[in-house]
């Protein structure tokens, strides 16, 4: 799906992957689940691209529903995979924190699990090599993505600001669809290691020039980033 001149999306509001398309090539933000591979190939064809045009993957964090086809791209096609240093071990299958489940609704949870199973969520392939990044890094990839540290969901959670796409990709720093409850709109993401830190990290979005705020789960959000930040804080206070 084309969202803008330089911005494409595969997947859906349950789990999404995004592609930044520039004359220099393609940067992929997050890698969904293994079963998104076919959608990736199909979207690249629509874009008039091939896997040879993919220059890099940037992971917003190291959770399994964002690793998907990343190792396949790295191993089989030489595509580097970038992740914050604090989540590098998580992306390689190391120990993880076990956050509380929080509120949930049976229908939403069953829908999320069923979708994940259909997309191969049971066969996670962890990374064997990563390129570690830090806050403030501007990566030598199409779109010149800039790393914005947003710890909380995980220690190495980041936002990825891509001015050419008029977008900031926030992974699970927030969500616009809670996969455990089905609620929509900007709100805290479930499965967050440190909810208080994640809320504090929202301030890192202040001043970024982007019309699109794009989470890993839920519909892309378009508007003033300050409005989205305020909505997440209101949703957190209402819980």
C-alpha positions as CSV (number, residue, x, y, z in Angstrom):
1,X,0.0,0.0,0.0
2,X,1.3,3.4,-1.0
3,X,0.9,6.0,1.8
4,X,2.9,8.8,0.1
5,X,5.5,9.5,-2.6
6,X,8.3,7.8,-0.6
7,X,6.3,5.7,1.8
8,X,4.7,2.2,1.5
9,X,3.2,-0.2,3.9
10,X,2.7,-4.0,4.1
11,X,0.7,-6.0,6.6
12,X,-2.3,-4.5,8.4
13,X,-3.4,-2.8,11.6
14,X,-2.4,-5.8,13.6
15,X,1.2,-5.9,12.5
16,X,2.7,-3.6,9.9
17,X,6.0,-3.1,8.0
18,X,7.0,0.1,6.2
19,X,9.2,0.8,3.3
20,X,10.9,4.1,2.5
21,X,11.5,4.4,-1.3
22,X,14.0,6.9,-2.7
23,X,16.1,7.1,-5.8
24,X,19.0,5.7,-3.8
25,X,17.1,2.5,-2.9
26,X,14.7,1.2,-0.2
27,X,15.0,1.2,3.6
28,X,12.7,-1.2,5.5
29,X,11.4,-0.2,9.0
30,X,10.8,-3.3,11.0
31,X,10.3,-6.7,9.5
32,X,7.0,-8.0,10.9
33,X,6.7,-11.8,10.9
34,X,8.2,-14.4,8.7
35,X,5.0,-14.7,6.7
36,X,5.2,-11.1,5.6
37,X,8.0,-12.1,3.1
38,X,5.5,-12.7,0.2
39,X,3.9,-9.3,0.9
40,X,7.3,-7.7,0.8
41,X,8.1,-9.2,-2.6
42,X,4.7,-8.2,-4.0
43,X,5.0,-4.6,-2.7
44,X,8.5,-4.3,-4.2
45,X,7.2,-5.4,-7.6
46,X,4.4,-2.8,-7.4
47,X,7.1,-0.2,-6.6
48,X,9.2,-1.3,-9.6
49,X,11.8,-2.6,-7.2
50,X,13.5,-5.9,-6.3
51,X,15.4,-7.2,-3.3
52,X,18.6,-5.8,-4.8
53,X,17.2,-2.3,-4.1
54,X,16.9,-2.9,-0.4
55,X,19.8,-1.2,1.3
56,X,19.0,-1.8,5.0
57,X,16.5,-2.7,7.7
58,X,16.0,-0.6,10.8
59,X,14.3,-2.3,13.8
60,X,12.5,0.0,16.2
61,X,13.2,-2.7,18.9
62,X,14.1,-6.3,19.2
63,X,10.8,-8.1,19.8
64,X,9.9,-11.1,17.8
65,X,6.9,-9.5,16.0
66,X,9.3,-7.0,14.4
67,X,12.1,-9.4,13.5
68,X,10.2,-11.4,10.9
69,X,12.2,-11.7,7.7
70,X,15.1,-9.5,8.9
71,X,17.6,-12.4,9.2
72,X,16.5,-13.8,5.9
73,X,17.3,-10.5,4.2
74,X,20.7,-10.3,6.0
75,X,21.7,-13.9,5.5
76,X,20.5,-14.5,1.9
77,X,20.8,-11.0,0.4
78,X,23.5,-9.2,2.5
79,X,21.1,-6.5,3.8
80,X,22.4,-5.0,7.1
81,X,20.0,-4.9,10.0
82,X,20.2,-2.0,12.4
83,X,19.0,-2.0,16.0
84,X,19.8,0.1,19.1
85,X,22.7,-1.3,21.1
86,X,20.4,-1.8,24.2
87,X,18.2,-4.2,22.2
88,X,20.9,-6.0,20.2
89,X,20.9,-9.0,22.6
90,X,17.1,-9.2,22.5
91,X,17.2,-9.2,18.6
92,X,19.7,-12.1,18.8
93,X,17.3,-14.1,21.1
94,X,18.8,-13.2,24.4
95,X,16.9,-12.8,27.7
96,X,13.8,-10.6,27.8
97,X,11.9,-8.9,30.5
98,X,8.4,-10.3,31.1
99,X,6.0,-7.3,31.5
100,X,2.5,-7.8,33.0
101,X,-0.2,-8.6,30.5
102,X,-2.5,-5.8,31.5
103,X,-6.1,-5.5,30.4
104,X,-7.3,-7.7,27.6
105,X,-10.4,-8.9,25.7
106,X,-10.7,-12.4,24.6
107,X,-11.8,-11.6,21.0
108,X,-8.9,-9.2,20.5
109,X,-6.3,-11.6,21.9
110,X,-7.6,-14.5,19.9
111,X,-7.6,-12.4,16.7
112,X,-4.0,-11.3,17.4
113,X,-2.8,-14.9,18.1
114,X,-4.6,-16.2,15.0
115,X,-3.1,-13.6,12.8
116,X,0.4,-14.1,14.2
117,X,0.1,-17.9,13.6
118,X,-1.1,-17.3,10.0
119,X,2.0,-15.1,9.4
120,X,4.4,-17.6,10.9
121,X,4.8,-16.0,14.3
122,X,5.7,-19.5,15.7
123,X,8.9,-19.7,13.7
124,X,10.9,-16.7,14.8
125,X,14.4,-16.5,13.3
126,X,16.6,-14.3,15.5
127,X,19.4,-12.2,14.1
128,X,22.9,-13.6,14.1
129,X,24.5,-10.2,13.2
130,X,23.3,-6.7,13.8
131,X,24.6,-3.2,13.2
132,X,24.2,-1.4,16.6
133,X,23.0,2.2,16.5
134,X,22.7,4.9,19.1
135,X,20.5,8.0,19.8
136,X,21.0,10.7,17.2
137,X,22.7,8.5,14.6
138,X,21.8,9.5,11.0
139,X,22.1,6.2,9.1
140,X,23.7,5.9,5.7
141,X,20.6,4.4,4.2
142,X,17.9,5.7,1.7
143,X,16.0,8.5,3.4
144,X,18.8,9.3,5.9
145,X,16.8,7.9,8.8
146,X,17.7,9.4,12.2
147,X,17.6,7.4,15.4
148,X,15.6,8.9,18.3
149,X,15.9,6.9,21.5
150,X,12.6,6.1,23.2
151,X,13.2,3.6,26.0
152,X,10.4,2.1,27.9
153,X,8.7,-0.5,25.8
154,X,12.2,-2.1,25.7
155,X,15.5,-0.6,26.7
156,X,16.5,0.0,23.1
157,X,13.2,1.1,21.7
158,X,13.6,3.9,19.1
159,X,11.7,6.1,16.8
160,X,13.0,6.5,13.3
161,X,12.6,9.9,11.8
162,X,12.7,10.0,8.0
163,X,12.1,13.6,6.7
164,X,11.8,12.6,3.0
165,X,8.8,10.4,3.9
166,X,7.4,13.1,6.2
167,X,7.2,10.4,8.8
168,X,8.4,9.2,12.2
169,X,8.1,5.5,12.8
170,X,7.6,4.7,16.5
171,X,7.4,0.9,16.7
172,X,5.8,0.1,20.0
173,X,6.7,3.3,21.8
174,X,3.0,3.9,21.4
175,X,0.2,2.2,19.5
176,X,-3.0,3.2,17.7
177,X,-4.5,-0.3,18.1
178,X,-4.0,-2.3,21.3
179,X,-3.7,-5.8,20.1
180,X,-4.9,-7.1,23.5
181,X,-8.1,-5.0,23.8
182,X,-8.9,-3.9,20.2
183,X,-9.1,-0.3,21.3
184,X,-8.0,2.2,18.7
185,X,-6.4,5.7,18.8
186,X,-3.1,6.8,20.2
187,X,-2.4,5.0,23.5
188,X,0.3,3.2,25.4
189,X,1.4,-0.1,23.8
190,X,0.9,-3.4,25.7
191,X,3.8,-5.7,26.7
192,X,5.8,-2.7,27.7
193,X,8.8,-3.3,30.0
194,X,8.6,0.1,31.8
195,X,5.3,1.9,31.2
196,X,6.4,5.1,33.2
197,X,9.6,5.4,31.2
198,X,7.7,4.9,27.9
199,X,5.4,7.7,28.8
200,X,8.3,10.0,29.7
201,X,10.0,9.1,26.3
202,X,7.0,10.6,24.4
203,X,8.7,13.9,25.0
204,X,11.4,12.8,22.5
205,X,8.9,13.3,19.7
206,X,8.6,17.0,20.5
207,X,10.0,19.2,17.7
208,X,10.2,16.5,15.0
209,X,9.0,17.6,11.6
210,X,6.6,14.9,10.4
211,X,3.0,14.7,9.5
212,X,2.9,10.9,9.7
213,X,3.2,9.1,13.0
214,X,3.5,5.4,12.3
215,X,3.3,2.7,14.9
216,X,4.1,-1.0,14.4
217,X,0.5,-1.9,15.4
218,X,-2.5,0.2,14.4
219,X,-3.4,2.6,11.7
220,X,-0.9,5.3,10.6
221,X,-1.8,8.6,12.4
222,X,-1.6,11.9,10.6
223,X,-1.6,15.3,12.2
224,X,0.2,17.3,14.9
225,X,2.6,15.1,16.9
226,X,1.7,17.0,20.0
227,X,-1.9,15.9,19.7
228,X,-0.8,12.3,19.5
229,X,1.4,12.7,22.5
230,X,-1.4,14.2,24.5
231,X,-3.8,11.5,23.5
232,X,-1.4,8.8,24.7
233,X,-1.1,10.5,28.0
234,X,-4.8,10.8,28.4
235,X,-5.3,7.1,27.6
236,X,-2.7,6.2,30.2
237,X,-4.3,8.3,32.8
238,X,-7.7,6.7,32.1
239,X,-6.5,3.2,32.8
